[in-house]
Amino acid sequence: MRLCESPITIPFVTNHDALIASSTPFTISTHTTTTAAAAAMAGRRISAVIFDLDGTLLNTEQVTKDLLKEFLVGYGKVVDMEKENKRMGMIHHESAIAIVKDYDLPITPQQYSQSIMPMYHERWLQAKPLPGVNRLMKHLQKQGIPFALASNSVKKNVLVKVSSQEGWGESFSVILGSDEVKSGKPSPDLFLEAASRMGVDASSCLVIEDSLVGIKAGKAANMQVVAVPSIQTESNEYSIADYVIHSFLDFQPQIWGLPLFDDWVMKALPIDPIRFKGSYKNGFLEEISDNDASNMPGQAWGVYFGWVDFDSPNRFKIVVSIRWDCSCGSFRRNIACVINGSNEQICDRQIEVALVGYIRGFQTMQNPLTDAQILDDDKSIAEACLDSAAYSYHRCSPAKL
């Protein structure tokens, strides 16, 4: 069956014809690059990469986001998300002191840590790599590019998170926690120590971070910094980074003098499945979650395709355009979609979606006037991919959550 026509008519401006004509598919990255940063990139070839962990490589912040809320309920307090967002990337000791003070809790920071840390440990085991993370790590490893992990968490907690991910422990050249240096981020100590242990000059390192605290640390270390914001509402505040992308799927290694990816298949990129539940109506999907927390990472942004399952023997193809929208006064995820089945069959019903391929990103962060429409080219690419042997193994696996 052919994918039906897109019901949305949001104008979209991009050089997508060049994408389709190219023999080597590529993503259209969202980025902010100043003239000075471009000049700096041109003169500094990258020889090593340093990653942050929480919110950058793993969705630990997503799986633990409601822990503080649950903890504060016992003291009759309500979480202040504006304050918590500003605390993102802080070392735990500093965060504990600030939380006890800000919420006027009748306990010491040490007592707070002793009570909440076991809850965190349990949730960390549920964390998953963010979209494109494993792809980039495997690519760097294949090309012989060393990469390190430098986290504001203490080393023992870093190792707990890393050990739960298959193959990660032996992949990093260096793994550092904040308790191994004099000062954590925003001090440059962690990044400088990582560079020293890898035996590379700090100026030849590329830092990839999700928080402003980490970005400041990277710049203070005289390193190039790519921001992958974990809080999409604050994406415009990351201009101090040399480059800003929505997700690792938008990362272009050639910008930094690193070897190109060679894993695109039929002008699309196979990805680890992104699974979520939703309700379909009038060309859009509304996310559904049993615990009010989205199963879809905040960094999911762009045009994807995959499969739809619901209470029916039939299985449908889907193309989705995912973006964050602030046009209605609140910041929310917008998921436009095209499904190749009958709309009447699935309208207002709960469906299960497994996105298995990525086509492209967008050129703008939040402007609905230039954001993405699902194009005929997108539908053609998705149709061909989902019918091909390269993507067929996904088709045999149900999109159950």
C-alpha positions, -999 to 999 in steps of 0.1 A, spaced: 0 0 0 11 35 -7 14 61 21 -15 85 19 -12 122 13 0 144 42 -29 163 59 -7 192 70 2 222 49 29 240 69 53 256 44 88 242 44 119 257 29 150 237 24 174 224 -2 158 190 0 162 184 -38 199 184 -34 195 158 -7 175 135 -29 198 140 -59 230 133 -38 245 98 -40 256 102 -4 226 109 18 231 134 46 211 151 73 201 187 74 215 198 107 201 225 129 231 245 142 243 279 153 278 287 141 293 321 145 319 334 121 345 332 148 336 296 156 337 286 119 372 301 117 383 282 148 370 249 135 388 254 102 422 257 120 418 230 146 416 193 135 399 171 161 419 141 173 397 130 203 362 133 216 350 138 252 314 130 261 293 140 290 270 111 303 237 121 318 213 136 293 240 134 266 247 97 261 219 83 283 184 94 290 191 91 328 175 126 333 144 114 316 139 82 337 147 101 369 128 133 362 99 126 386 121 114 415 125 148 432 88 154 427 79 122 445 105 129 472 92 164 479 56 152 483 66 136 516 75 171 529 45 189 514 66 207 488 61 212 451 90 209 426 101 241 409 111 231 374 127 264 365 151 260 394 157 223 386 165 230 350 191 255 360 206 229 383 211 205 354 247 194 351 257 203 387 276 178 408 253 160 432 268 175 464 262 211 452 227 201 440 218 185 473 228 216 493 207 239 470 177 216 471 176 214 509 179 252 510 155 261 482 127 239 495 134 246 532 136 209 540 140 199 577 170 176 568 207 180 560 220 177 525 237 144 536 203 130 548 187 141 516 214 122 496 211 91 517 173 90 512 172 97 474 203 80 460 189 44 463 159 56 442 183 70 416 203 38 415 171 18 407 161 42 379 195 44 363 193 7 354 163 17 331 183 43 312 188 39 275 212 54 249 198 85 232 192 84 194 224 81 175 247 76 205 257 40 198 261 49 161 287 76 168 306 56 194 309 26 170 320 50 142 347 66 163 359 32 175 360 19 139 380 49 128 405 46 157 394 80 172 398 78 210 369 90 231 365 96 268 337 100 293 338 130 317 308 132 341 299 155 370 287 123 388 311 106 411 330 77 396 312 49 413 278 62 400 293 67 365 304 31 364 269 19 375 254 36 345 281 26 321 281 -11 331 244 -14 323 251 -6 287 264 -35 266 300 -29 254 304 6 268 329 -2 296 356 -13 272 348 13 245 360 45 264 397 53 265 391 71 297 362 73 322 362 101 347 340 112 376 340 145 394 356 131 425 388 124 405 396 161 399 398 192 420 366 208 408 337 195 387 320 214 358 319 244 351 356 241 360 376 227 330 394 202 353 374 171 341 380 178 304 416 187 308 423 156 328 405 135 302 427 150 275 458 144 295 450 107 301 443 102 264 477 119 256 462 145 233 463 183 234 432 200 248 428 222 218 424 191 196 395 177 216 358 180 208 334 181 238 298 169 234 275 182 261 238 187 269 240 212 297 252 249 300 274 239 329 292 214 307 294 237 278 311 264 299 336 238 312 344 227 276 350 263 265 371 270 296 393 240 286 399 257 252 381 229 235 355 229 206 320 222 220 289 207 204 257 211 223 229 186 222 203 203 245 184 180 267 160 208 276 145 219 242 129 249 257 163 264 264 179 255 230 184 292 221 205 297 252 233 274 240 249 300 217 282 298 236 287 264 221 305 261 187 277 240 172 242 231 183 223 200 171 190 184 181 204 149 184 234 127 176 216 118 144 224 153 132 261 151 140 283 156 110 319 143 117 333 158 86 329 193 100 355 184 126 379 167 102 367 133 112 358 105 87 323 106 72 296 81 83 290 53 58 259 38 72 231 54 52 209 30 33 186 42 5 188 78 16 178 70 51 195 59 83 185 27 102 182 35 139 177 17 171 138 16 174 122 46 192 90 31 207 60 50 221 23 48 225 0 74 210 -35 83 198 -41 93 162 -64 121 151 -65 143 120 -30 137 109 -13 141 144 -2 118 172 -7 125 208 17 107 231 3 84 257 22 73 288 11 52 318 31 74 342 28 108 326 64 106 313 72 104 276 89 73 263 102 94 235 135 112 242 134 150 240 162 149 213 139 131 189 134 158 162 131 155 125 114 131 100 113 94 108 95 64 96 85 30 110 56 8 119 22 11 136 6 -17 156 -28 -18 173 -56 -42 180 -58 -55 145 -41 -82 124 -29 -54 100 3 -35 104 7 0 89 37 21 77 41 55 92 61 87 85 63 112 113 75 148 115 86 155 151 93 190 164 88 212 195 62 239 192 59 270 213 34 289 190 4 284 214 21 299 245 34 266 259 62 243 248 50 210 236 60 182 212 42 182 179 40 149 160 25 152 125 22 118 107 11 100 76 -1 64 79 -8 41 50 -39 26 64 -75 38 67 -77 68 91 -111 55 102 -96 23 115 -72 40 139 -87 74 146 -90 80 184 -75 45 191 -44 38 210 -16 27 187 20 15 193 47 31 171 82 18 164 103 43 145 131 24 127 145 49 102 156 86 101 154 107 70 164 143 79 165 170 104 152 206 103 168 239 97 151 258 125 146 252 162 111 265 170 97 286 141 65 270 129 65 290 97 96 273 84 93 240 102 89 206 85 61 194 64 61 157 54 71 159 18 64 135 -10 101 127 -11 100 117 25 71 93 19 88 78 -12 120 72 8 101 56 37 80 34 14 111 21 -4 131 15 28 103 -3 46 99 -26 16 136 -33 14 157 -61 28 179 -36 46 150 -27 69 130 -60 68 144 -73 101 124 -46 119 92 -57 102 94 -91 119 96 -76 154 64 -64 169 64 -28 181 54 -37 216 66 -15 244 
